[in-house]
Structures are given as structure tokens and as C-alpha cells.
């Protein structure tokens, strides 16, 4: 800036010296012929001084542009004095005018006054040269040619002063010069026209009679007020447009996003040099976000509250929501701007919006932390921090689905021997310590790709998905000698994969047996391990755990530490084969597999919000079977496709019957995770919808969170096709999976079903109540329906209604019923809901 000031001052002084050195010939009819040359200089300098004193201001970015009557003074000066005198009169007049302004309203430094006066002088010199090149205005009558010369000279003055002012602000505030110049010229242009007209009017008056000059002050005052009002209106419009954009940008979900938008918004709204935003944290800690000077927003942690500042160019505002302090906003204005009441009012409004946005961001952050903690606790054992049984099943099934059908996997189930004696002798605290020691050692032994979890009590499971064809050499662990016939009969096509998991089991047993100290007592941990090997597509985690459990008890009964699964000793294995054969007959018979229908109701009105279709098997020999008795077996077999088509067809037939009775209620079907691996599923469902003439939106497919955690492309394609058809998706047992929140970003769904375990435990478990509350809030935020499952008591219903849950199902309302009863029940619900009252919902056996 000093270099620019020195350059402009040198140019101004040179123009003044050269101008005075040029001989000046006054015309004989000069209107001021009787006036002494020094008085003439004083008059013209006074005109330039008055032109500066009557200035108006408007904001451009972080600076202020002063709009003066400089063009009028230029035109009058060219008429009254020789052209060579104008630079010196402009320098003296502008210096005098801005010197007075700096003493009273502006408080500008001496260097700034010199810079302004020199800039105006240089512009006057350039404009004078352009005008005199086209005509000689000194004392000359106002002709069209001379008018054109004066207008062009004034335009030169306009562009020169605008260019120098924009260059100064660009260097001072590190902003691009082009937009500044356009904004300055756009703001000055209307006043420029008035300036030129006033100057030409004064010349005309001087040519005829000086008495007409008495009319000039009122005319000038009216123009001044008009210009002032227009500039204020433009400034108000710019400010509130910037305010609207800035407050709109505060719609962020994290503190840094809100703070960055707040700093940028304050810089834009107030044209500030610098903005500091101090955000309060817990423990009397603060974080400062700072922006200005065209630099990116920076942030810094502070160990103490910000120190107060006293500066006439600084405005600060405490950010509060209610009585809770959120932070503080400080806006530092340029030295040429002294903030007033208007800026304080705008700052107050902006600070309130910023405080609310920061408070919302903090609330969202707390909700995310709480949801993440709840999600973590739902799938992790609180004692050992290993995944719990539910997560072990979910992660294990996901790992199995990613592998080929015949890919061999092994499951090791470990149980600590004599654990009860440790609890009884040393106390439960010692038992917990022993479990933690065991979990730590197992975690150290776990290898990449293996899934380790605690199933409950003293049982741990390890899923090994990468089995070498030959055993790894482990000299310290002796190989097990098993009969070859046993290997072939048990493991069929995986005999080469057997030794490795057995060696791993032995290794684990040996490592756990290393002496450790528990509750001050030195002991050795003894364990029994059951091992099962199977193809990834032949059994799910539940079945693998069942087989490994059999093997583990065989190890305990045989007195050894490791045993492998032997299907010849598993009565359930052959029984499942028989079950699959009987299921084929049931699918063909069409009178064994029946639907049990359970409505979900609106907690406010009692109206039905949907009906869940649950499959039941009226087995001719085994009696009445629930899904838990046969669905798992079906999912691991080739009957899954026909079974799924059968259930969908049955459900849509029921929904079509409802439509004939005037009932427009959605029907829900539980969909197996493996069903989504079948790319033919969407077309088969579409065909069934067409055949029964049921709209797609009345079908709701319930999926588990395990489904959407798969990265297989076919699952995404199947779900996308189903969604494109208009079919609704619901997440069953929400909260029990190991990624309850993550999957919602991948798969768009319509409904969340809160798992019955959380609903039943709400009264006694703050954690369960928190999960229900979080799920209801999450559903509300995402615009999803939330249905609570397993409601059995009036207290549970009341608690759910208080939490804002809109719908629920369970024995408190209805037990699952046959299709012959459901139409009457639904019609009764709808009739009663239309009477705008809630009635006691009871069905057969409901509490």
C-alpha cells in the first residue's frame, strides 16, 4: 500500500508542477476577470473541497467506496480556471476536504488522506488532459462540442477514480479487482449523471446571471437526498440478500460445517476484515474458528474463554439458546467503517440463527454418539468387548454368504472347564476377570479374516473361513490321530481341511493353559473345544453352532480337550433331511402351510397400519410347527426359492381378498437373506402381484440388517428392482444387527420395526429404553414409519406412545389369527378409528 501511495503521490505532484509551469492565457470575457489569480485558485480549490465534504458512502466487499461530487467540481473548475491549474487546486481542495473528514467522522490516518488526495489529483489531471484535447472550456460558451468534451473528461475522471479505489481495496483486502471495480462503477453511475448535469447547469448560470446560483443549493440538497436514499436501499437489499444466503448455509449437521458457514456468512454479510467464532465445549474448553482476508477458515482449541476486546471497529455477540451459552461471535470491521445500530441489529439476528444451528449440530452429534454407543452395546459383550451372540450370528452368516457354496469353513466352540467352581470359590468378580483374560488371549490368537465372539456364559466361538488344504506346521503341538473312516464319514468332501482347525483348537487350548493370576490366585485355564467343518453354502451359523456344541460336549464327555463333529451321533441331522422331504410334500399339498396374520395398529387411533403374515406348518405327524422349527432348515436348502414363492402367493391372495371387502391395508412378509441372492426374485414377485391384481405398494417385504451389510452386487440389484416396482421395504428386528445405522445410508427403506427384546425390556433397562427412543427419533428424522414389536402390556403401549412411536403390534392387541378372522377384525378397527376414539384392543387370548 505504501508503494502505491508513493507512486500516486508522485504522479499527482508531477501533474501539479507541470500544470503550473504551463502559461495560462485568460479570455477577455472571463467571468472572473476581476478576481486575483490566487483568489481564483482558492475558489476552485474550495469547489473541490466542498465536492469531497458532500460525499456519500456505500459498501463494496470489505471496504467502503465514497461517492463525491468530483465530476461537478471538475466541470466547474475547467470553466473557471486554466486547465494547468486544476491539478494543484484538486490536490489542495481534496486534501483540505479529506483532512476535515478525517478529524471528525472518519478518523483516517495522514497516509490515507494523502493517498486519497493524490488519487483524486491524478484522476483530475488525466480528465483535464482528455477534455482540453477536445476543446477549451475556460470561460467558453457551452456548445454541443464543448459539452461532449466535458462529458468525456468526466467519464475519464469516473473510471480513473474507480480504478484507483478498486486497486486500493484489492491490495488491502486481498480480493479480485474486477468485481470490486464493477460494483463501484454500478453504485456511482446514477450520481455521475447528476454530477455532470449540475456542473453544466452551473456553467450555464455563470454565463447568464449569478443570481440564479441561489436556486442551486435546494436542487443540490434534493439530489443528495435522492442519491443517499438509493444507496441505502441498495445496501439494505445487498445486506439482507447476503443474510438470507448466509443463514441458509448454516443448515449443516456437524459443528465444523456450521462454524465454517457462519464465518463465511458473517464475512459476506458485514463485509468484515475478520470474523472469530468461539464455540463452547464441555469442561470450560473452547474452539475458535477464524476467517478473513480471503484465507480459508482455520480452527484452534483454546484452554480458556476468549479475552474481551475493546475496539470501536469490533462488534461481538454472545451466542445462546435459551439460557445455555453456545459460544461467541466477533466481527471486526474495516478501519474505514464504524459499525452502528443497523450493524448491531443485523449481528443480533445472525448470531441467533448461528447459535440455533450450532445447538442443532451439537444435538445431532450427541444423537450420533448415543446411537453409535447403543449400536455398539447391542452387538458387543460388555465384559469382554468381543461381539456377542447376535453379532456373531450376523457377521458369521455374512462371511458365509460371501464365500462359494463348497468353500470349506470351520467353527470352533470353546467352553471353560470348571468355570462354575471359580465363581463359587473366588466370587463372580474373579469369574469376570477370568473371562476377560480368556478373551484377551483369544483375541491375540485370532487371525485375519476370522470372526471371534462370546456367546454367553463361558462359551466363545471362532469362525475360520480360510482353511489350507494341508495342515500348517506347528512343531510344538502334536498332531491328532483320527481314524480315516471318521474323517471321510464326517466331513465328506473336505478331508484335507480337517487337520488345520484341529491344530488351531489344540493351539488355543495350549495357550489358554499358560498359568495366569486371577483375583490373586495363580491358575491354569482348561477348556474344551468342539470343531466342525462344512461347506459355506451347506449350513448357516446357527447350524454350525449346533454341531460345534455337540462336538464340544463330546470333548467334555470323552475327557479330552478337542473333539470334532460326528454326524453319526447327531440325531437332528437325519431328522432335518426328513423334514426337507416332508416340506416338499407340504408345498404340493397346499393345506399344510398356513398363514397366521397379526395386525399392527396406530397407537393414536387404533386403525390398522398393516398386517404381518407369519407362516405356520400343520404337520400331519409332528403337529403344529412354528417358523423356528423349519425355516432355518429351508434357508440352507434348495427349497428356499419355491418356499418363498409359495408364501408370497399365499399372502397376496389374502390381500386380494381384503380389497374385495374394501380394505386397503398393506401386508408384510419376512424375506430370507438368501432369497435376495436370487436375481429372479423381482420378476417372480411382479408376476404374483399381477396375477392377484394387488398394487405393489400394498406389499411390504421385511428384511434383516444382515442382508444389507453384504457387498454382493446382486443384493443391491434385487432390492433396487423391488423398490422400483413400488414395493415397500421394512427392516425387521431393528437395533439387533451390528450396523443398524450404516445400512440406512445404503438401502432406502420405508419402515423400521423395533425388536421385541428392546420393547419388553424398556421398563427395567435404561439402555433398552434409550435404543427405542433413538429408533423412534431416527425414524422421525428420516421420515420412516416405526413399528414396535412384541407389545404385551398396556404399560408398554403407554410408554411407546409417550416416546412418540406411532404404531405397534403384539399380543396386547392381537395374537396371530387365520385369514377367516382377519377381515372382520380389520373392518372393526377401521370403523372404530373413524369414530375418533381409542378402544381396548383385544383378540383371542390377548392380554
Secondary structure as GFF3:
##gff-version 3
##sequence-region A 1 847
A	DSSP	alpha_helix	2	21	.	.	.	ID=ss1
A	DSSP	alpha_helix	37	53	.	.	.	ID=ss2
A	DSSP	beta_strand	56	60	.	.	.	ID=ss3
A	DSSP	beta_strand	63	67	.	.	.	ID=ss4
A	DSSP	alpha_helix	70	80	.	.	.	ID=ss5
A	DSSP	three_ten_helix	83	85	.	.	.	ID=ss6
A	DSSP	alpha_helix	86	103	.	.	.	ID=ss7
A	DSSP	alpha_helix	110	134	.	.	.	ID=ss8
A	DSSP	alpha_helix	144	173	.	.	.	ID=ss9
A	DSSP	alpha_helix	177	208	.	.	.	ID=ss10
A	DSSP	three_ten_helix	210	215	.	.	.	ID=ss11
A	DSSP	alpha_helix	216	248	.	.	.	ID=ss12
A	DSSP	alpha_helix	255	270	.	.	.	ID=ss13
A	DSSP	beta_strand	274	280	.	.	.	ID=ss14
A	DSSP	three_ten_helix	282	284	.	.	.	ID=ss15
A	DSSP	beta_strand	286	292	.	.	.	ID=ss16
A	DSSP	beta_strand	295	302	.	.	.	ID=ss17
A	DSSP	beta_strand	314	321	.	.	.	ID=ss18
A	DSSP	beta_strand	324	332	.	.	.	ID=ss19
A	DSSP	alpha_helix	341	379	.	.	.	ID=ss20
A	DSSP	alpha_helix	389	402	.	.	.	ID=ss21
A	DSSP	beta_strand	408	416	.	.	.	ID=ss22
A	DSSP	alpha_helix	419	426	.	.	.	ID=ss23
A	DSSP	alpha_helix	428	445	.	.	.	ID=ss24
A	DSSP	beta_strand	451	456	.	.	.	ID=ss25
A	DSSP	beta_strand	459	464	.	.	.	ID=ss26
A	DSSP	alpha_helix	484	491	.	.	.	ID=ss27
A	DSSP	three_ten_helix	495	497	.	.	.	ID=ss28
A	DSSP	alpha_helix	498	512	.	.	.	ID=ss29
A	DSSP	beta_strand	516	518	.	.	.	ID=ss30
A	DSSP	beta_strand	521	523	.	.	.	ID=ss31
A	DSSP	beta_strand	527	535	.	.	.	ID=ss32
A	DSSP	alpha_helix	541	558	.	.	.	ID=ss33
A	DSSP	beta_strand	562	564	.	.	.	ID=ss34
A	DSSP	three_ten_helix	567	569	.	.	.	ID=ss35
A	DSSP	alpha_helix	571	589	.	.	.	ID=ss36
A	DSSP	beta_strand	593	602	.	.	.	ID=ss37
A	DSSP	beta_strand	608	619	.	.	.	ID=ss38
A	DSSP	beta_strand	623	625	.	.	.	ID=ss39
A	DSSP	alpha_helix	627	635	.	.	.	ID=ss40
A	DSSP	alpha_helix	640	660	.	.	.	ID=ss41
A	DSSP	beta_strand	667	670	.	.	.	ID=ss42
A	DSSP	three_ten_helix	673	677	.	.	.	ID=ss43
A	DSSP	alpha_helix	681	692	.	.	.	ID=ss44
A	DSSP	three_ten_helix	696	698	.	.	.	ID=ss45
A	DSSP	beta_strand	699	703	.	.	.	ID=ss46
A	DSSP	alpha_helix	705	709	.	.	.	ID=ss47
A	DSSP	alpha_helix	713	724	.	.	.	ID=ss48
A	DSSP	beta_strand	728	734	.	.	.	ID=ss49
A	DSSP	three_ten_helix	742	745	.	.	.	ID=ss50
A	DSSP	beta_strand	751	754	.	.	.	ID=ss51
A	DSSP	alpha_helix	756	761	.	.	.	ID=ss52
A	DSSP	alpha_helix	766	782	.	.	.	ID=ss53
A	DSSP	beta_strand	785	788	.	.	.	ID=ss54
A	DSSP	alpha_helix	794	803	.	.	.	ID=ss55
A	DSSP	beta_strand	807	808	.	.	.	ID=ss56
A	DSSP	alpha_helix	819	834	.	.	.	ID=ss57
###
